[in-house]
Amino acid sequence: MKKYIFSLFSILLLVGCSQEPELAESIEGEKIPQEESSEETTEMDEKQTSESEKATITNPVMIERSIWDFNEDQEYTLKMEVGPIIREEGYGILPVTVDGEGDVTSTFKRLFDIGVFTGEGISSEQGYDIRLVDSKNMKVSHPAVLMEEGYTTKAVQTFLENGTGKDNSTFGADQDPVTYYVAFDAPEVDQVQVLFKNAGLVEDVPVVDRDDSGMAFFDDEEEALPDNVVPSVDNILKRELLTDQYEGLDGNYESLQKRVEPIESYKENLETSLSRIDEVEFSTVNLSSDVLFDFDSSDLSDTADDELQAAIIELTGIDGGKLEIIGHTDKENTEEYNQSLSEERAESVRNRLADLTDLSQFNEVTTEGRSFNEPIADNESEEGRAQNRRVALQFTPPKEKVVVESTEETIPEPEGPVSKFPEFVETKFGNIEIESLKQVDGMLVGQFKVFKSEDTGLKYDALTHSPGVGARGWSVNKSIGYNQFSAYAPTLVSNGQRFYPLDYYLTPLTGKYIDRKVEDTQEDLKFIVPLAERSMPQGTSTNGAYFYATVVWPSVTDNEVTIDLADTGVYRTSTEQTAPWRITNVPIEKD
């Protein structure tokens, strides 16, 4: 008979955070005398309140949703308990308990690919199916990975004794729930979001210090597993490594790598050529030289002022710092010629900006030319060369986000079928429905459902530009791995801007195996990872098949937006592999 232990963490955490025995007895078994001082009573009430709050915030987050299992080709109900994350010694241990209702028997590893190596490039060998998102500080974390000589890379993760199968990973049907533990860098905040493949973004997962959690360590010498156990990093490594490997560490975890990456954003102005990327230390506004200047000229064109006025809007609210105006060219002609042209164009932009606005808001304004030495696209195609011909404004953005409303409701003509929320849109790769679009701090979290009808297939291409490379429009070649399985292509249109999914540069692992691959890779290539569903399924299935996908964009001021998958012209696409679509009037759920 199936053992239902799914409320394990919530019950045990309440027990672990209960009052001290003497205090509990005095409250429950004895009436407090009237002559006791009000000061003592207040102190006791405050302690009760404190302990009660602790029990509340350390409960796991529980979710339930329908999932389509492609192996057994049928639906089941997935139940999950997520957290609390136990913070200790610079790490955060995330417990995840999964169970299933229905006739499907599945495995945790089938639901979430928790392997390290994905075979896509030197930076993609991480596993993307479970990520921590600090939406307050806009950071994303990947599971900690141990890189040691003599054996393969290993994520710091384990299953304990509930669960069946050779790896304790099987759940569903008549199986017990499965509990999984994985280590991350210790979150700085008391709540984080956890982004799962299939299950979406689980919000407000509590983070507690070990001493405050009431959780026990795992001790494999004990005959019985404690009820309220969360293993430490040392517990996990001792369980998962061979004896000589574990002993060889000798408690030294310097080779254990934890990645915490700052989240960045990219958008394009729908009325001009302007695009903007907000990175860690500075922001960059790119303006097309083909619009600003005539061919081979540094004299501003008649349409340049419209572009520069749009750029001035992006500089609103800045007080201090440095503005760098940088000219870039394509690779046509000599480097000497292009260096001179790029310098002259940067100087022309500076002079005209000074006429149109007060640049004294900056402490310093400089100009520079960089010829064709910093391309953002392929110089072998005319399309790529056009992107490389640009003037960039680089600056430190204001601490507070400044939003300037557009004077026009600009939106391009749709390139494919259009529907109005909550209706789905039909494409050859599947019918696409937006289940929700919710604001979580500075992010908008979109939940898609792609499902099959009698007349449609079911492929990940419904949410991609297959075989697109990169996650941003202008930086198509800044990626060393393919994103075609990721839901990176849907954009959010609001206030005259096209917002791409939030993303981040993933720091490569280090170690002999990785180092060899880095040496064989072009030095200027980096791996941009979208904050979106990382690995969507595809293939033939019955009529009822579907999959979920999560996409995260920056927040906007509008209450309704348009979600648009358009062929922006910067991806390696073809009409056979790209199916544009649009869903309008999508409401934003705000707390």
C-alpha positions as CSV (number, residue, x, y, z in Angstrom):
1,M,0.0,0.0,0.0
2,K,1.3,3.4,-0.9
3,K,2.7,5.4,1.9
4,Y,1.6,9.0,1.9
5,I,4.3,11.0,3.6
6,F,3.9,14.1,1.5
7,S,3.4,16.4,4.4
8,L,6.6,15.3,6.0
9,F,8.5,18.6,5.9
10,S,5.6,20.8,7.0
11,I,4.8,18.6,10.0
12,L,8.3,18.1,11.0
13,L,9.4,21.7,10.6
14,L,6.5,22.7,12.9
15,V,7.8,20.2,15.4
16,G,11.4,21.3,14.9
17,C,10.5,24.9,15.5
18,S,8.2,24.3,18.5
19,Q,8.5,25.9,21.9
20,E,11.0,24.8,24.6
21,P,9.5,22.0,26.8
22,E,9.4,24.0,30.0
23,L,7.7,26.9,28.3
24,A,5.1,24.8,26.5
25,E,4.3,23.0,29.8
26,S,3.9,26.2,31.7
27,I,1.5,27.6,29.1
28,E,-0.6,24.4,28.5
29,G,-0.5,22.9,32.0
30,E,-0.6,25.8,34.4
31,K,-2.4,29.1,34.6
32,I,0.0,32.0,34.8
33,P,-0.6,33.7,38.2
34,Q,-2.1,37.2,38.1
35,E,0.7,38.6,40.2
36,E,3.4,37.8,37.5
37,S,4.7,41.0,36.1
38,S,3.4,42.3,32.8
39,E,7.0,42.5,31.7
40,E,7.5,38.7,32.0
41,T,4.1,38.1,30.3
42,T,5.1,40.3,27.4
43,E,8.4,38.6,27.1
44,M,6.7,35.2,26.9
45,D,4.1,36.4,24.4
46,E,6.9,37.8,22.2
47,K,8.8,34.5,22.3
48,Q,5.6,32.6,21.4
49,T,5.0,34.9,18.5
50,S,8.6,34.6,17.4
51,E,8.5,30.8,17.4
52,S,5.1,30.8,15.7
53,E,6.5,33.0,12.9
54,K,9.5,30.8,12.5
55,A,7.3,27.8,12.0
56,T,5.3,29.6,9.4
57,I,8.1,30.8,7.3
58,T,10.0,27.5,7.3
59,N,7.2,25.5,5.8
60,P,7.9,24.1,2.3
61,V,6.0,25.5,-0.7
62,M,3.5,22.9,-2.0
63,I,2.4,22.9,-5.6
64,E,0.2,20.5,-7.6
65,R,-0.3,20.5,-11.4
66,S,-1.1,18.2,-14.3
67,I,1.9,16.8,-16.3
68,W,2.1,14.9,-19.5
69,D,4.5,12.0,-19.4
70,F,5.9,11.4,-22.9
71,N,7.3,8.0,-22.0
72,E,3.9,6.5,-21.0
73,D,2.0,8.9,-23.2
74,Q,-0.5,10.0,-20.6
75,E,-1.3,12.6,-18.0
76,Y,-0.8,12.4,-14.3
77,T,-0.9,14.8,-11.3
78,L,2.5,16.0,-10.0
79,K,2.7,17.0,-6.4
80,M,5.8,18.8,-5.1
81,E,7.1,20.1,-1.8
82,V,9.9,22.6,-2.3
83,G,12.2,23.8,0.5
84,P,12.9,25.2,2.9
85,I,16.5,25.8,1.8
86,I,18.9,25.1,4.6
87,R,21.7,27.6,4.7
88,E,25.0,26.6,6.3
89,E,28.8,27.2,5.7
90,G,28.3,29.1,2.5
91,Y,25.9,26.6,0.9
92,G,22.1,26.3,0.6
93,I,20.7,22.8,0.5
94,L,17.4,22.6,-1.4
95,P,15.1,19.7,-0.6
96,V,12.5,18.7,-3.3
97,T,9.9,16.0,-2.6
98,V,7.9,14.7,-5.6
99,D,4.9,12.4,-5.8
100,G,2.4,11.5,-8.5
101,E,-1.3,10.7,-8.6
102,G,-2.5,8.5,-11.5
103,D,-1.3,5.4,-13.3
104,V,2.0,6.8,-14.4
105,T,5.3,5.6,-12.8
106,S,8.0,8.1,-13.5
107,T,11.4,9.0,-12.1
108,F,12.8,12.3,-10.8
109,K,15.6,12.1,-13.4
110,R,13.0,11.8,-16.2
111,L,11.1,14.8,-14.8
112,F,14.2,16.9,-14.3
113,D,17.5,16.2,-16.0
114,I,19.9,16.7,-13.1
115,G,23.0,15.6,-15.0
116,V,25.9,18.0,-15.3
117,F,26.9,17.3,-18.9
118,T,24.5,18.3,-21.6
119,G,26.8,18.2,-24.6
120,E,26.1,21.6,-26.0
121,G,29.3,23.6,-25.3
122,I,31.9,24.4,-22.7
123,S,29.5,26.4,-20.6
124,S,26.4,24.4,-21.0
125,E,27.6,21.3,-19.1
126,Q,25.8,22.3,-16.0
127,G,22.2,21.0,-15.9
128,Y,19.6,23.7,-16.2
129,D,16.4,22.0,-14.9
130,I,16.6,23.4,-11.4
131,R,17.8,27.0,-10.8
132,L,17.5,29.4,-7.9
133,V,16.4,32.9,-8.7
134,D,17.0,35.8,-6.3
135,S,14.4,38.2,-7.7
136,K,15.3,40.9,-5.2
137,N,19.0,41.2,-6.3
138,M,18.4,39.8,-9.8
139,K,20.7,36.8,-9.6
140,V,20.4,33.2,-10.7
141,S,22.3,30.2,-9.2
142,H,23.2,26.8,-10.7
143,P,23.8,23.7,-8.6
144,A,27.2,23.4,-7.0
145,V,29.6,21.1,-9.0
146,L,32.6,19.2,-7.8
147,M,35.6,19.2,-10.2
148,E,38.3,16.8,-9.1
149,E,41.2,15.2,-10.9
150,G,40.7,11.5,-11.6
151,Y,36.9,11.4,-11.9
152,T,34.1,13.1,-13.7
153,T,32.4,16.3,-12.8
154,K,29.6,15.7,-10.3
155,A,26.8,17.9,-9.1
156,V,26.4,18.0,-5.3
157,Q,23.1,16.2,-5.1
158,T,21.6,13.0,-3.6
159,F,18.5,11.0,-2.9
160,L,17.9,9.5,0.5
161,E,15.9,6.4,1.4
162,N,12.3,7.2,0.4
163,G,11.8,6.4,-3.2
164,T,12.5,3.1,-5.0
165,G,14.6,1.9,-7.9
166,K,18.3,1.5,-8.0
167,D,18.8,5.3,-7.5
168,N,15.8,6.0,-5.2
169,S,14.4,8.1,-8.0
170,T,11.2,6.3,-8.9
171,F,7.8,7.8,-7.9
172,G,4.1,7.6,-8.9
173,A,1.5,4.8,-9.1
174,D,2.2,2.6,-6.1
175,Q,5.5,4.1,-5.3
176,D,6.5,6.3,-2.3
177,P,7.4,9.9,-2.8
178,V,10.9,10.8,-3.7
179,T,13.0,13.3,-1.9
180,Y,16.0,15.0,-3.6
181,Y,18.6,17.3,-2.2
182,V,20.9,19.6,-4.1
183,A,23.4,22.2,-3.0
184,F,23.7,25.8,-4.3
185,D,25.6,28.9,-3.1
186,A,24.0,30.2,0.0
187,P,21.3,32.7,-0.9
188,E,21.7,36.1,0.6
189,V,17.9,36.6,1.1
190,D,15.3,34.8,3.2
191,Q,13.2,33.8,0.2
192,V,14.0,32.8,-3.3
193,Q,12.2,31.6,-6.4
194,V,13.1,28.1,-7.8
195,L,12.8,27.6,-11.6
196,F,12.0,24.0,-12.5
197,K,11.6,22.5,-15.9
198,N,8.0,21.4,-16.4
199,A,6.8,22.7,-13.0
200,G,7.6,26.4,-13.7
201,L,8.6,29.0,-11.1
202,V,7.9,28.1,-7.5
203,E,7.6,31.3,-5.6
204,D,8.8,32.4,-2.2
205,V,10.7,29.3,-1.1
206,P,12.0,30.1,2.4
207,V,15.7,30.1,3.3
208,V,16.7,29.4,6.9
209,D,19.9,28.9,8.7
210,R,20.6,25.3,9.9
211,D,20.6,26.4,13.6
212,D,17.1,27.9,13.2
213,S,15.6,25.0,11.1
214,G,15.3,22.1,13.5
215,M,16.7,19.9,10.8
216,A,19.1,17.1,11.6
217,F,22.1,16.0,9.6
218,F,22.1,12.7,7.8
219,D,24.2,10.0,9.5
220,D,24.6,6.9,7.4
221,E,25.8,5.1,10.5
222,E,22.3,5.3,12.1
223,E,20.0,2.3,11.6
224,A,16.9,4.5,10.9
225,L,16.7,7.7,8.9
226,P,15.7,10.6,11.1
227,D,12.3,12.1,10.1
228,N,13.5,15.7,9.8
229,V,16.8,15.3,8.0
230,V,18.5,17.5,5.5
231,P,22.0,16.4,4.6
232,S,24.9,18.7,4.7
233,V,27.3,19.1,1.7
234,D,29.7,16.8,3.5
235,N,26.8,14.2,4.0
236,I,26.1,14.4,0.2
237,L,29.7,14.0,-0.9
238,K,30.2,11.1,1.5
239,R,27.2,9.3,0.1
240,E,27.8,10.0,-3.6
241,L,31.6,9.6,-3.9
242,L,33.7,6.5,-3.8
243,T,35.5,6.1,-0.5
244,D,38.9,6.9,-1.8
245,Q,37.5,10.0,-3.7
246,Y,35.8,11.3,-0.5
247,E,38.8,10.6,1.7
248,G,41.0,12.3,-0.9
249,L,39.1,15.6,-0.4
250,D,40.1,15.6,3.3
251,G,37.4,18.2,4.0
252,N,38.8,20.5,1.4
253,Y,36.2,21.7,-1.0
254,E,38.1,24.4,-3.0
255,S,37.4,22.5,-6.2
256,L,33.6,22.7,-5.6
257,Q,32.3,25.4,-7.9
258,K,29.2,27.5,-7.2
259,R,27.9,29.8,-10.0
260,V,25.8,32.9,-9.1
261,E,25.2,34.9,-12.2
262,P,23.8,38.5,-12.4
263,I,20.6,38.6,-14.6
264,E,20.7,41.0,-17.6
265,S,18.1,42.4,-19.9
266,Y,17.8,43.4,-23.6
267,K,15.2,45.4,-25.4
268,E,14.6,47.0,-28.8
269,N,12.8,50.2,-29.6
270,L,10.0,49.6,-32.1
271,E,10.0,53.1,-33.5
272,T,13.8,53.5,-34.1
273,S,16.9,51.4,-34.6
274,L,17.8,51.7,-30.9
275,S,18.4,48.7,-28.7
276,R,19.5,48.6,-25.1
277,I,21.3,46.0,-23.0
278,D,21.5,46.3,-19.2
279,E,24.5,44.4,-18.0
280,V,26.2,44.1,-14.6
281,E,28.3,47.2,-14.5
282,F,26.9,49.4,-17.2
283,S,24.2,49.8,-19.8
284,T,24.7,50.2,-23.5
285,V,22.4,51.8,-26.1
286,N,23.2,50.8,-29.7
287,L,22.2,53.0,-32.6
288,S,22.5,51.9,-36.2
289,S,25.1,53.8,-38.2
290,D,23.1,53.1,-41.4
291,V,20.3,55.3,-40.0
292,L,22.5,57.9,-38.4
293,F,24.9,58.4,-41.4
294,D,25.0,58.2,-45.1
295,F,27.3,55.6,-46.6
296,D,31.0,56.1,-45.7
297,S,30.2,59.4,-44.1
298,S,30.4,60.9,-40.6
299,D,27.8,63.6,-41.4
300,L,24.5,62.9,-39.6
301,S,21.6,62.2,-41.8
302,D,18.2,63.9,-41.8
303,T,16.7,61.1,-39.8
304,A,19.4,61.1,-37.1
305,D,17.6,63.3,-34.7
306,D,14.8,60.8,-34.2
307,E,17.3,58.2,-33.2
308,L,19.2,60.6,-30.9
309,Q,16.0,61.7,-29.2
310,A,15.1,58.1,-28.5
311,A,18.6,57.7,-27.0
312,I,18.1,60.8,-24.8
313,I,15.0,59.2,-23.3
314,E,17.1,56.2,-22.3
315,L,19.5,58.5,-20.5
316,T,16.7,60.0,-18.4
317,G,17.3,60.0,-14.7
318,I,21.1,59.6,-14.8
319,D,23.0,61.8,-12.3
320,G,26.8,61.5,-12.6
321,G,29.0,58.8,-13.9
322,K,30.7,58.6,-17.3
323,L,29.1,58.5,-20.8
324,E,31.3,56.8,-23.4
325,I,30.3,57.3,-27.0
326,I,31.9,54.6,-29.1
327,G,31.9,54.2,-32.9
328,H,32.0,50.7,-34.5
329,T,32.3,49.7,-38.2
330,D,32.0,46.6,-40.2
331,K,35.1,44.9,-41.7
332,E,35.0,46.4,-45.2
333,N,38.1,48.4,-46.1
334,T,41.2,48.7,-44.0
335,E,41.5,48.9,-40.3
336,E,43.1,52.3,-40.5
337,Y,40.2,53.7,-42.6
338,N,37.6,52.2,-40.3
339,Q,39.4,53.5,-37.2
340,S,39.2,57.0,-38.5
341,L,35.6,56.6,-39.6
342,S,34.5,55.2,-36.2
343,E,36.2,58.1,-34.3
344,E,34.6,60.7,-36.5
345,R,31.1,59.2,-36.2
346,A,31.4,59.0,-32.4
347,E,32.4,62.7,-32.3
348,S,29.5,63.7,-34.6
349,V,27.0,61.9,-32.2
350,R,28.5,63.7,-29.2
351,N,28.3,67.1,-30.8
352,R,24.6,66.6,-31.8
353,L,23.6,65.2,-28.4
354,A,25.1,68.3,-26.8
355,D,22.9,70.4,-29.0
356,L,19.7,68.4,-28.2
357,T,20.2,67.9,-24.4
358,D,22.3,68.9,-21.4
359,L,25.1,66.4,-21.1
360,S,26.3,68.0,-17.8
361,Q,24.3,65.3,-16.0
362,F,27.4,63.2,-16.6
363,N,30.7,63.8,-14.8
364,E,32.5,63.0,-18.0
365,V,31.7,62.4,-21.7
366,T,34.2,60.8,-23.9
367,T,34.4,59.6,-27.5
368,E,36.3,56.6,-29.0
369,G,36.5,54.7,-32.2
370,R,37.0,50.9,-32.2
371,S,37.0,50.2,-35.9
372,F,35.8,46.6,-36.6
373,N,37.4,45.1,-33.6
374,E,34.2,44.5,-31.5
375,P,31.6,42.9,-33.8
376,I,28.3,41.8,-32.4
377,A,27.4,39.8,-35.5
378,D,28.9,37.9,-38.4
379,N,30.9,40.1,-40.7
380,E,30.5,37.6,-43.5
381,S,26.9,38.5,-44.3
382,E,25.4,41.9,-45.2
383,E,22.9,41.5,-42.4
384,G,25.7,40.9,-39.9
385,R,27.8,43.8,-41.2
386,A,24.7,46.1,-40.8
387,Q,24.5,45.2,-37.1
388,N,28.2,45.9,-36.6
389,R,27.9,49.4,-38.1
390,R,26.8,51.2,-35.0
391,V,27.4,53.9,-32.4
392,A,27.2,52.7,-28.8
393,L,26.4,54.9,-25.8
394,Q,27.8,53.2,-22.7
395,F,26.9,54.5,-19.2
396,T,26.1,53.6,-15.6
397,P,22.2,53.4,-15.3
398,P,20.4,55.2,-12.5
399,K,19.7,53.2,-9.3
400,E,16.0,53.7,-9.7
401,K,14.4,52.5,-12.9
402,V,13.0,55.4,-15.0
403,V,10.1,54.6,-17.3
404,V,9.2,57.1,-20.0
405,E,5.8,56.5,-21.7
406,S,5.9,56.2,-25.5
407,T,4.1,58.8,-27.4
408,E,2.8,56.2,-29.9
409,E,1.3,52.8,-29.6
410,T,3.8,51.3,-32.0
411,I,3.5,47.6,-32.7
412,P,4.7,45.9,-36.0
413,E,2.3,44.0,-38.2
414,P,1.9,40.4,-37.1
415,E,4.0,37.8,-39.0
416,G,1.7,34.8,-38.2
417,P,-1.6,33.9,-36.6
418,V,-3.0,36.2,-33.9
419,S,-5.3,35.5,-31.0
420,K,-6.6,37.5,-28.0
421,F,-6.0,36.3,-24.5
422,P,-7.2,33.8,-23.1
423,E,-7.6,32.1,-26.5
424,F,-4.8,30.0,-27.8
425,V,-3.0,30.5,-31.1
426,E,-2.6,27.6,-33.6
427,T,0.7,26.9,-35.3
428,K,2.1,24.0,-37.2
429,F,4.3,23.1,-34.2
430,G,1.4,23.1,-31.7
431,N,-1.3,25.2,-30.2
432,I,0.1,27.9,-27.8
433,E,-1.8,29.1,-24.8
434,I,-0.6,31.6,-22.1
435,E,-1.8,30.3,-18.8
436,S,-0.6,33.2,-16.8
437,L,1.7,36.3,-16.8
438,K,2.6,37.3,-13.2
439,Q,4.8,40.0,-11.8
440,V,7.4,38.7,-9.2
441,D,9.4,41.6,-8.0
442,G,11.2,43.1,-11.0
443,M,10.3,40.1,-13.3
444,L,7.3,39.1,-15.4
445,V,6.9,35.3,-15.3
446,G,5.0,33.8,-18.3
447,Q,3.6,30.3,-18.2
448,F,3.0,28.7,-21.6
449,K,1.2,25.5,-22.5
450,V,1.9,24.0,-25.9
451,F,-0.5,21.3,-26.8
452,K,-1.4,19.1,-29.8
453,S,-4.7,19.1,-31.7
454,E,-5.8,16.9,-34.5
455,D,-4.2,19.2,-37.1
456,T,-1.0,20.2,-35.4
457,G,2.2,18.6,-34.4
458,L,4.0,19.1,-31.1
459,K,7.5,20.4,-31.2
460,Y,9.7,22.7,-29.2
461,D,9.9,24.9,-32.3
462,A,6.6,26.5,-31.2
463,L,8.7,28.7,-28.8
464,T,12.0,28.9,-30.6
465,H,13.7,30.1,-33.8
466,S,15.2,26.7,-34.5
467,P,18.1,26.4,-34.9
468,G,18.7,29.8,-33.4
469,V,21.9,30.7,-31.6
470,G,22.0,33.1,-28.7
471,A,19.2,34.7,-26.6
472,R,19.4,38.4,-27.7
473,G,18.7,40.0,-31.0
474,W,22.0,41.8,-31.6
475,S,24.3,39.3,-30.0
476,V,23.5,36.3,-32.1
477,N,27.1,35.2,-32.2
478,K,27.9,35.8,-28.5
479,S,26.9,32.2,-27.7
480,I,29.0,29.1,-28.0
481,G,26.1,26.7,-27.5
482,Y,22.7,26.2,-29.1
483,N,19.6,27.4,-27.5
484,Q,17.2,25.7,-29.9
485,F,15.6,23.6,-27.1
486,S,15.0,26.7,-24.9
487,A,11.9,28.9,-24.9
488,Y,14.0,32.0,-25.7
489,A,12.1,33.3,-28.7
490,P,8.8,34.8,-27.4
491,T,9.2,38.6,-26.8
492,L,7.0,40.9,-24.8
493,V,5.8,44.1,-26.5
494,S,4.9,47.1,-24.3
495,N,5.2,50.8,-24.5
496,G,6.8,50.9,-27.9
497,Q,9.5,48.4,-26.8
498,R,10.2,44.7,-27.6
499,F,11.6,43.0,-24.5
500,Y,13.5,39.8,-24.9
501,P,13.6,37.1,-22.1
502,L,16.0,37.9,-19.2
503,D,19.3,36.1,-19.5
504,Y,22.8,35.8,-18.1
505,Y,26.3,34.9,-19.0
506,L,27.2,31.5,-17.6
507,T,30.7,31.2,-16.2
508,P,32.4,28.0,-17.5
509,L,33.5,25.3,-15.1
510,T,37.2,24.9,-14.7
511,G,39.2,21.7,-14.8
512,K,41.3,19.7,-17.2
513,Y,38.5,18.5,-19.3
514,I,36.8,21.9,-19.6
515,D,40.2,23.7,-20.1
516,R,40.9,21.6,-23.2
517,K,37.6,22.5,-24.6
518,V,38.1,26.2,-23.8
519,E,41.5,26.1,-25.7
520,D,39.7,24.8,-28.8
521,T,37.1,27.5,-28.6
522,Q,37.3,31.1,-29.9
523,E,38.2,33.4,-27.0
524,D,35.5,36.0,-27.7
525,L,32.6,33.5,-27.6
526,K,30.4,33.4,-24.5
527,F,27.4,31.5,-23.5
528,I,24.2,33.4,-22.9
529,V,21.5,31.5,-21.1
530,P,17.9,32.7,-21.2
531,L,15.9,32.7,-18.0
532,A,13.4,30.4,-19.6
533,E,12.5,26.7,-20.1
534,R,15.7,25.1,-21.0
535,S,14.8,21.8,-22.6
536,M,11.4,21.3,-24.1
537,P,10.2,17.9,-25.5
538,Q,9.1,17.1,-29.0
539,G,8.0,14.0,-30.9
540,T,4.9,12.1,-31.9
541,S,2.2,11.5,-29.3
542,T,-1.5,11.1,-28.8
543,N,-3.9,13.9,-29.4
544,G,-3.9,15.0,-25.7
545,A,-0.1,15.6,-25.4
546,Y,1.2,18.9,-24.1
547,F,4.2,20.5,-22.4
548,Y,4.7,23.6,-20.2
549,A,7.3,26.3,-20.6
550,T,8.3,29.2,-18.5
551,V,9.7,32.5,-19.9
552,V,10.8,35.4,-17.7
553,W,10.9,39.0,-18.9
554,P,11.7,42.3,-17.1
555,S,8.7,44.0,-15.5
556,V,6.8,46.8,-17.3
557,T,4.3,49.5,-16.2
558,D,1.4,48.4,-18.5
559,N,-1.4,46.2,-17.1
560,E,-1.8,44.4,-20.5
561,V,0.9,43.4,-23.0
562,T,1.3,41.6,-26.3
563,I,3.4,38.4,-26.5
564,D,5.0,38.1,-29.9
565,L,7.2,35.5,-31.5
566,A,8.5,37.2,-34.6
567,D,11.3,36.5,-37.0
568,T,13.5,39.5,-36.1
569,G,16.0,38.7,-38.8
570,V,19.0,38.0,-36.6
571,Y,18.6,34.3,-36.1
572,R,19.6,31.6,-38.5
573,T,16.0,30.7,-39.5
574,S,14.0,29.5,-42.4
575,T,10.3,29.7,-43.1
576,E,10.1,25.9,-42.6
577,Q,11.6,26.1,-39.1
578,T,10.1,29.3,-37.7
579,A,6.4,29.7,-37.0
580,P,5.7,33.3,-35.9
581,W,2.6,34.0,-33.8
582,R,1.1,36.7,-31.5
583,I,-1.2,36.7,-28.5
584,T,-2.6,40.2,-27.5
585,N,-4.2,41.7,-24.4
586,V,-2.4,39.5,-22.0
587,P,-3.2,40.7,-18.4
588,I,-0.4,41.0,-15.8
589,E,-1.2,39.6,-12.4
590,K,0.2,41.9,-9.8
591,D,0.2,41.5,-6.0
